[in-house]
Amino acid sequence: MGRKLDLSGLTDDEAEHVLQVVQRDFSLRKKEEERLSEMKQKLDEEGNKCSILSKQQKFNEHCCIRCCSPFTFLINSKRQCQDCKYNICKNCSSYQKKDKAWLCNVCQQAR
């Protein structure tokens, strides 16, 4: 980046096309930055929620830290997220075959 292009050898149509491509690139980069910023904000909010809930005595022993649904023996058993170490339910997690471990949806997004 930072290099200047010499567009003097291009026709007006070619220069206009290059300008359109560059403008489209800037637009896409801006949208991607906004998307990533929004995702980071959501992850931060989720982390704050988990921090508050985890301070409640034994909350995470009985309920999913992500959706707050209670754990049951057969229907909604608890799993531990490999990254954050919180207990999570099946709906809020996915099994990572590569790591042979469960990850909560938030930690998977953060990865």
C-alpha positions in Angstrom: 0.0 0.0 0.0 1.0 3.6 -0.3 2.3 3.2 -3.8 0.9 5.5 -6.5 -0.4 4.1 -9.8 0.4 5.9 -13.0 -2.9 5.9 -14.8 -1.8 8.4 -17.5 -1.5 5.6 -20.2 -5.1 4.5 -19.8 -8.1 5.6 -21.8 -10.8 7.5 -20.1 -13.0 4.4 -20.0 -10.2 2.3 -18.5 -9.4 5.0 -15.9 -13.1 5.1 -15.0 -13.3 1.4 -14.6 -10.2 1.4 -12.4 -11.8 4.1 -10.2 -15.0 2.1 -9.9 -13.0 -1.0 -8.8 -11.1 1.0 -6.2 -14.3 2.6 -4.9 -16.0 -0.8 -4.6 -12.9 -2.1 -2.8 -13.1 0.7 -0.2 -16.8 0.1 0.2 -16.3 -3.6 0.8 -13.4 -3.0 3.3 -15.6 -0.5 5.2 -18.5 -3.0 5.4 -16.1 -5.7 6.6 -14.7 -3.4 9.3 -18.2 -2.6 10.5 -19.1 -6.3 10.5 -16.1 -7.2 12.5 -16.6 -4.3 14.9 -20.2 -5.4 15.5 -19.1 -9.0 16.1 -16.4 -7.9 18.6 -19.0 -5.8 20.5 -21.4 -8.8 20.7 -18.6 -11.1 21.9 -17.6 -8.5 24.5 -21.2 -8.2 25.7 -21.5 -12.0 25.9 -18.3 -12.1 28.0 -19.6 -9.5 30.4 -22.9 -11.5 30.8 -21.0 -14.6 31.5 -18.8 -12.9 34.0 -21.8 -11.6 35.9 -23.6 -14.9 35.8 -20.6 -16.9 36.9 -20.4 -14.9 40.1 -23.8 -16.2 41.1 -23.2 -19.1 43.4 -23.3 -22.3 41.4 -25.4 -20.8 38.6 -23.3 -22.5 35.9 -23.6 -25.9 37.7 -27.3 -26.0 37.0 -27.8 -23.8 33.9 -26.1 -23.1 30.6 -24.0 -19.9 30.8 -25.0 -18.9 27.3 -28.8 -19.4 27.2 -29.6 -19.9 30.9 -31.6 -23.1 30.2 -31.4 -25.6 33.0 -29.4 -28.8 32.6 -31.2 -32.2 32.7 -29.7 -35.6 32.8 -30.9 -36.9 29.4 -32.5 -34.1 27.4 -30.2 -31.2 28.0 -27.0 -32.5 29.5 -24.1 -30.1 30.3 -20.8 -30.0 28.5 -17.7 -27.9 29.2 -16.3 -25.5 26.6 -12.7 -26.2 25.9 -11.8 -22.5 25.7 -13.8 -20.6 28.3 -14.4 -23.6 30.6 -18.0 -22.7 31.2 -20.7 -25.3 31.2 -22.9 -25.1 28.1 -25.9 -27.0 26.7 -26.1 -28.8 23.4 -27.9 -25.9 21.6 -25.1 -23.5 22.5 -22.2 -25.7 21.5 -20.7 -27.8 18.8 -18.3 -30.7 18.9 -14.9 -30.1 17.3 -13.7 -33.3 15.8 -10.2 -31.9 15.3 -9.8 -31.0 19.0 -12.0 -33.8 20.2 -13.8 -31.3 22.5 -16.8 -29.1 22.8 -16.8 -25.4 22.1 -19.5 -22.9 22.9 -20.8 -20.9 20.0 -19.2 -17.7 21.3 -15.7 -19.2 21.6 -16.1 -20.7 18.1 -16.9 -17.3 16.7 -14.0 -15.8 18.6 -11.7 -18.3 17.0 
